[in-house]
Every structure is written in C-alpha cells, then in structure tokens.
C-alpha cells in the first residue's frame, strides 16, 4: 500500500493498490487467521496467552492510529488519551452507576472516548504537520493532567476524591460477565481471549475496507500532497477530521479491552509517551503497509517482555534492539518482508 496512488478518488476493493487482494481473498485470510488464533489457548500456557492478548490489543490500537498517521500522514501524539479515557469511563460507570457488563463497559467507554476524539479532532484537523502533532500533544497532556491531579475524580464528590486518594489516580475493575455469563477466574482468560480475537479480526476487516475505499484513497492523496488534493476537490480538513474520529474510535476500543485485560487503569495509559510507543510500534512494523502496525505491535510487546528481564539498562537495551531492527528493515518489518518476497519472485526458478 506504499507509494503514490494515481487516482485518489477511486478505490473499490483492491486494498489501495493494483496488486492488492480482493475482498473474498481478504475474508479467507481473516478466517484462517481467526481459526489459528482461536487454537492458541490449547497450545499456550496462561502467561503466554496473556502476552498474546496484549499483542492483539496493541495491534488494534496501532491499526486504528495508523489510519491517521500512515494513511492520512498526520502524526498524533495524543491518542493515548482516547485509549485511557475509554477504560476510565467504563470504570467510573462501574463504580458509580453499577454497570456490570463487559458489553456496556466497552460501549459506554468507547462512546465517551470517541466523542472526545471528535471534539479534539475538530480543533486540530485544520492544522498540519508539526502544528497538528503539537496540538494533539497539548490536548492529550490536558486530559492526562485532569486524571493525574484528580480533577475528574472530584466530579463524583467525596467518594470520587476518596477513590483518587486510595489509588493515586489508578482504578481497579472486576472481571465483567461476557454476554451475561460469569466465568470463573480460571476460565475467564480463555473466554476473554476469544473476545479479543473477534475484536482484532473485525477491526482489521473494517480498517482494510476503509483503506481500500475512495475515502482511504483520498487520505493517501492528502498525505502525498495536501495542496494538490484540495485542488482536485478533496475536502482536506473534513477528511482529516473524519480519519481522526475513526482512529480515535479504534484506539478507544483497544483501551477498553486493555482495561479489562489488565484490570488496572493508571494515568500512565493517558500519557503522551504511550502515544509515542504506539507510533514507534507502527514505524517498527511499517506504516505504509496494512499489516505493518500488526507486526510492529507484536514485535514491540515481545521486545518489552524480552528486555524486562534486565532491571539495569533495560531501556538502553530496548532502544538498541529497536535501532537494529529499524536499521536492517528500511520501511519497517513489513517493508523488509515485501522486498524479500519481491526478490524471491524475481529470481529464476
């Protein structure tokens, strides 16, 4: 999906390039991937399954953010706000309004977070490049400060303030019933993993379809040359705003899932450094390839887990590994794999 598109207002079901797979092929690949992922609980232990769940959730967030960053060419350093707000909103509803359902927890959290993304995106969409990035960073830090300083907790009165003091801004949530079924602690991880797999496959299908649509082609035109895109009639800021909202929705969806997976929500999940981590994962995988953010999310979580064994110099080692990967994989991991496949095809049989 890299490179320039000859007609930004045409798309269809070709994935954004002439050589892209058709919709039927994509559905077949998605079905095979889902079947393989659903076999993992039988093959993995509890902790590896937890890591795989985290990888899939990060992949959802990276796919969502890449619609704005890789497809539309707009760097946001504030999307951690929507990731964290979705989890916090669901947790507040549980604590103060007795919401005790995974579906309601996700629905309410994602709705509130997406509304926030729509408001912030409306204010940021007319800015471009570094100004866009700085604005998203500023709004993200404002949201983070409201939680880390306890201002949001104060909206719920004395009990809310006591809750803030008890956890210093962190919140714990229980294992919610899934479709009305309460699972034991031993069975919940496997059941919730299936929810995560379904969410991941659905997210990938929807975002692939959006990227292959005329809207997705228009976003690429904006990324390549904003002035030219406006000249041929593309409403640039409106499309950037719509991409911001869609991106915020899927990042919020990932945040809600992560809140239930970790069962602990902290202000760190709202910090701009978490937004930067998502960007690093996207670049690591390859922002111009649809599956790049998925590969990057998997690699990022794996590198974090690998370097966690060293208490001293952990972040230096993590940074060194990232440098090595990016040095040897120009265009990210997906770009490196694409070049390798092209080389294999060109070699005589």
N, C-alpha and C positions, 0 to 999 in steps of 0.2 A: 504493500500500500504506500510505499515511498515514492517520491518523485512528483512531478507536476502532472496535473490532470488536464487533458485537452479541453474538456467541456465541463466546467464546474457545476452546471445546472442539469447535467444528465447523470444518471447513476444506475438505477434498477437493482438487480440482484447480483451484481458481479463483484461485490466486495471492494469496489473502489479502483479496480484495475482490470485491464482487459483479460488478464490471465487469472483473475480471481475465481474461486469456486462458486458454483451456482447454489441456490437456496436448498435444493434437495441434497446436494453433497454436504453442505454445512449441517443440515439436520442429521444426516447419517453420522458425521463426525461427532456431533454433540451427543447423540445417543450412545455411541461407542464409548466416549469419554465418561458419560454418566454411569454407564454399566461398569466400567473399570473402577471408577471412584467408589461406587457402592459396594464393591468387593473388598475394599480396604479394611473395614472393621474386622473381617475374619482373618486378615493376614497381618494386622498390626496390633501391637500392644496398646495400652491405654495412653501412655505418654506420646509415642509416635503419632497416634491418631489425633491427639490434641494439637501437635505441631502441624499436621496436615490440615486440620480445621483452620488454624491460624493462617496458614498459607493461602487457603481458598478465600478467606475473608479479606486478606490483604489484596488478593488478586481482584476481587470485586471492587475494592476501593481504587486500585490502580487503573482498572479498565474505565471506571467512571471518570476519574480525574484526567485520563489521557484523551477523552473526547474533547476536553477543553485545551489541554496542553499539546498533545501530539497532533490532533486533527485540526483544531482551530488555531494553534500556535500562540495561545495565551497562557502565560505562566502564573499560576495562583499559588501563593504561599499562605493561604488562609483556609484551605479546605479541611484542615484538622478541626475547625470549629464545627462543621456540619457532622463530621464523624463523632465528635464528643457530645454535641447537643442532642443528637438522636438518642444516645444511650442515657444521658442525664434526664431528658424529658420523660422517657419511659420509666426511669427510676423514680422520679418525682410523682408520676401518676400512680405508681405502685404504693409509695409511702403515704401520700396524702389523699388519694382518691380510690385506693384499694383495687386498682386494676391488677388482676391475677390471671393473665392470659398472655402467652407469647405473641399471639396474633395482634391483640390490642396494644401490647407493649411496642411491637415493631411499627404498627400502623400509626399510632399517635406520635411516637418519636420521629419517624421519618417525615410525617406530615409537617410537624413543627419545624424540623430542621430544613426541609425543602422550602418552606415559607420564608425562613431566614435567608436561605441562599437566593431566593427570588428578589428579596429586598436589597441585599448587598450587591447582587449581580446587576441590578438595575442602576445602581450608583457607580459601579465600576466599569460597565460594559463600554462606555464611551471613551475610556482611556485605553491606551495601547502600550504594549511592550513593558518597559521598566516602570512606567507610571501605573499600569494595571497591576503589576506584581507588588508594588509598594502599597497601593490601596488595599489589595486583598490582605496583605500582611498586617496593615494597620487595623482593619476591621476584625481580623482574626485575633489580634492581641487584645482588642477591646473586649471581645467575647470571653477570652481566656481570663482577663482581669476580673470580670464580673463573677466568675466562678471561684477563682483563687482567693479573692478578697471577701467572698461570702455574700455579695450583694444579691445574687439570685436567691440564695437560701433565705435571706431576710424577707423576701416576698411572701413567705409562708409562715411568718410570725415567729413567736418564741420557739415553737417546736422545730421550725426550719433552722433557726440560728443554733439551737442546741445540736441539731444533726450536723451542722457545719463544724461546730467546735469538737464534736465527737470524732469526726473522721478527717478534720482539716481539709475539707473540700471533697474528700473521697466518699463514695457511696457503694453499698453492697446491695445486691439484688438476689432473690432466691432463684431456684430452678422453676421456671414457669411451666404450667401444663401446656402440652402441644396438642392442638386440636381437641382440647378438653380432656386429654389423657394425662394423668400424673404418673411420671416414671420414677422408679427408684433411683438413687444415686448411681447404682451400678449400670442401669440401663439407659440413663439419660444421655450420656455422652454419645452412644451409638445412635439414639433416636435424633438427637440434635444435629449430629453429623449429617444425617440424611437431609435435614432441612437446609443445611449449609450447601450441600451438593446441589440441591434443587435451585437454591438461590443463585449459585455460581453459574450453572448452566443457563438459567433463564436470563441472567444479566448478560452473559456472553452473547446469547442469541439476539436479544433486543439491541444491544450496542453494535453488534455486527450489522444488523439490519439498518440501524440508523446511519452507520458509517457508509453503507452501500447506497443509501437513498440520495436523492437530489440535495437534501439538506446537508448530508455529510460531504458531498462533493463541493457544495458551496462553502462549507467551513474550510476545506482544503484550499480553495481559491483565496479565501481571506488570509489564510496562513502564508501563502506564497506571495501574494501581492494585494494588500488591502485596497490600495488606490484603484488598481485595475478591477478588482471585484466590485467596488462601488460604481465604477464607470459602466460596467455591463449590467447594472441594475440590481445587484445583491444588496439587501438592507443590512449593512455590516454590523452595526451595533445591536440591532434586534436579534440577528442570528447569534452573535456572541453572547448575548443575554440568555437566549434560549439554551445554548450549549452550557452556560454556567448553571442554569437551573437543573438540566438533566444530569450534569456532572455532580452537582450537589445532592441530588436525589440518590444516586447510586453510592456515593461516599457515605451518606447518611444511613443507607440500608446496611452497608458494611459495618458502620459504627454500632447500630442497634444489635446486629448479630454478634459483634465482638463483646459488647456489654454483657450479653447472656453467656457467651463462652467463658469470659474471664470472671464474670460475676462480681467484678470490682471496677468501678469507674473513677478515674482520677483526673484532676485538671491537666495532667501531662498530655492526655489524649486530645486536649484542645490547643496545645501549644504549637507555634509555627514550626518548631523543629520536627514535629511529627509530620506536618505538611511537607517539609524538606525531605524526610525519609521516604515518603511516597514518591516524590519526584525522583530521588536517587534510584529507587526501585524501578521506576519507569524507564529512566535513562539506561540503567543496567541491562534491562531486557530489550530495549529498543522501542522508542516512542513512535516510529513510523511504520511499525508492523503491528497488526492487530493483536497477535498473541505475545508480543514483546512485553507488555505490562504483566501478563500472567507469568512468564518465565522470570521476569525481574522480581516479582513478589515472592515466588518460590525461592529464588536464589538469595534474596535479601533476608528472609526469615531463616533460611538454612545457615547463612553466614553469621547472623546474630547468634544462633544457637551454637554454632561451632566455636565462636570466639568467647562465648560466655564461660568457657572452661578456664579461661585465664583471667584472674582478677587484676593482675598487674599488666598494664599495656594493652588492655582489651581493645580499646577504641583505636589505638595506633595499628594493631594487627588487623582490625576490621577495615580501617581505611586503606591499608596496604593491599589487602585482598581485593577491595573494590578497584583500586588503581590498576592492579594487574589484570583483572577481568576486562575493564574498560580499555586498557592499552591493547590487549590482544583481540578484542571483539569491537572493532570500529562499527558504529551504528548499533551497538548493543548485541546481546546474545542472539536475538532473532536475526539481526543483520548478518552476523557471522555464520549462522546456520544456513541462511539463504544463499550466501556466497559459496559456501561449501557445496550445497546442493547444485548450484549452477555449474560449479567446476566439475562435479561428478557427471552431470548431464553432457557437458561439452567434451569429456574425454572419450576417445574412440573405444568402442566395445571390443 
